[in-house]
Structures are given as C-alpha cells and as structure tokens.
Amino acid sequence: MNKRGQETRKHIKKCACSLFAEKGFKEVTMKDICEVAKLSRGGLYCHYESTRQVFQEIVDDMTREQDNEIDLRIERMGLTDMNLMK
C-alpha cells in the first residue's frame, strides 16, 4: 500500500475510534464513518469491508503499541528473556 493509502487508513481509524468511543461499536455504521471521515462509501469500502474490520485493526494497533511499550520498558530495566524465565 502506498503512503497515501496508509494515511487514508490512519484517518479512517482515527475517525472511527472517536465514533466507537462516543456511540459504542454496535451503533456505528459505515455511513457514520464516511460522514465523519469525509469519504465516499466507495472510498471507505476500498480500504475496509465492515465496521468490524475497522474496529479489529484499531484493537490490533493498540495491542501492538502496548507490546512495544512493554518491550521498551523491559529493555530499559536491563531484563532479558532469560532473566524473566528465572
């Protein structure tokens, strides 16, 4: 995916995340995301098939960020996998 596509997906996720927080997952529609993200339905469906897919990618991103933060903190503490196993 090119940089523009990546930026569009990032924008969609940011808009959708706000909607999910405000309305709850079950109440958000693809139409809602289109309106907030200022995209046509075709533009949105080019990137995502459903609200579930958008939500899942947001969760995956958050999980990855948490994993990276944990790894960084462990590294800063000077711990290794071997030390953690003891």
C-alpha positions in Angstrom: 0.0 0.0 0.0 1.3 3.4 -0.9 1.8 6.3 1.6 -1.5 8.0 0.6 -3.4 4.8 1.2 -1.7 4.3 4.6 -2.6 7.9 5.5 -6.2 7.4 4.5 -6.5 4.3 6.6 -5.0 6.1 9.5 -7.5 8.9 9.1 -10.4 6.4 8.9 -9.2 4.7 12.1 -8.9 7.9 13.9 -12.4 9.0 12.9 -13.9 5.6 13.6 -12.2 5.4 17.0 -13.9 8.6 18.1 -17.3 7.2 16.9 -16.8 3.9 18.7 -15.9 5.7 21.9 -18.9 8.1 21.5 -21.6 5.7 20.3 -20.4 2.2 21.0 -19.3 -0.4 18.5 -22.8 -1.8 17.7 -24.2 1.7 16.9 -21.5 2.8 14.4 -22.2 2.2 10.8 -20.0 2.5 7.7 -22.2 5.5 6.7 -21.3 7.2 10.1 -17.6 6.6 9.4 -17.9 8.0 5.9 -19.6 11.2 7.2 -17.0 11.8 9.9 -14.0 10.9 7.7 -15.5 12.9 4.8 -15.1 9.9 2.4 -17.5 8.4 -0.1 -18.8 5.0 0.6 -16.7 3.6 -2.3 -13.6 5.3 -0.8 -14.2 3.7 2.6 -15.0 0.3 1.2 -11.8 0.4 -0.8 -10.0 0.2 2.5 -12.4 -1.7 4.8 -15.2 -4.2 4.3 -17.0 -3.6 7.6 -17.1 -1.7 10.9 -15.8 -4.9 12.5 -12.7 -4.9 10.3 -12.0 -1.2 11.2 -12.5 -2.0 14.9 -10.3 -5.0 14.7 -7.5 -3.1 13.1 -7.8 -0.4 15.8 -7.6 -3.1 18.5 -4.6 -4.7 16.7 -2.8 -1.4 16.5 -3.4 -0.7 20.2 -2.2 -4.2 21.2 0.9 -3.7 19.1 1.6 -0.4 20.7 1.2 -1.9 24.2 3.5 -4.8 23.3 6.1 -2.3 22.1 5.9 -0.2 25.2 6.3 -3.3 27.4 9.3 -4.5 25.4 10.8 -1.0 25.7 10.3 -0.9 29.5 11.8 -4.4 29.9 14.8 -3.4 27.8 15.3 -0.2 29.9 15.3 -2.2 33.1 18.0 -4.4 31.6 16.0 -7.5 31.7 16.3 -10.2 29.1 14.1 -13.2 28.2 16.5 -15.4 30.3 16.2 -13.2 33.4 12.4 -13.3 33.1 12.3 -17.1 33.0 14.2 -17.4 36.3 
